Amino acid sequence: MILMLGCDVNYHEQINEEGLMLHVANRLKPTAVLAWMAGCAVVTLLFAATIVVVAPREAAATPAYAQQTGLACGQCHVSPSGGGKLTALGAKFQANGHKMPGK
């Protein structure tokens, strides 16, 4: 018996007309094929969900940084509401381990 992607296929040996031994797979029933396809779909969905959960995401602005520095979000971000692209000061803040440069 060989296990391939969760699908059991029974093989048996058969002698053909020329006397050669062949490995012949037993036919799968349609319900077995559907069960195998459903199993593959579940594995694929679990894999995709895992990728979505553990995939790296871009960091977002945090109000805690504004409280820590005493500056408005727009001081470090191009957008006055915070988040997204950084200004020169924001890039220095990020490069300095989220501490104000010179401190």
Steps between C-alpha positions, in 0.01 A plus 500: 500500500632849412389818680496806274359834620258328735366268230541125545546313174535124500743359244520143383724322258369364174669303221425628149494300174877532455563360845605837645396586852302820528398701805133582461307740722155403617236737375383762746130542558358846423425552870866433583608755239260757644623430852862541382413830328324625814805405707727688259271803518511499880881473502525783246269724702692432821828578325359825356359603839837433664677717241253784556543484878880479511583717198695814592294816501605861478512672836232756571516823695444463872351775718741382772789649301324837492453478877862388548645788297240767568479567125202485268484203262556735206850580627623151409249413229423675171131458577394728789280221638801264520578170331657441162803675360750653746654846503876540549444530877281187497766304312765608754264408788446154349872445432581602860287218647191720543683751714540866412831562323763643735341350813 
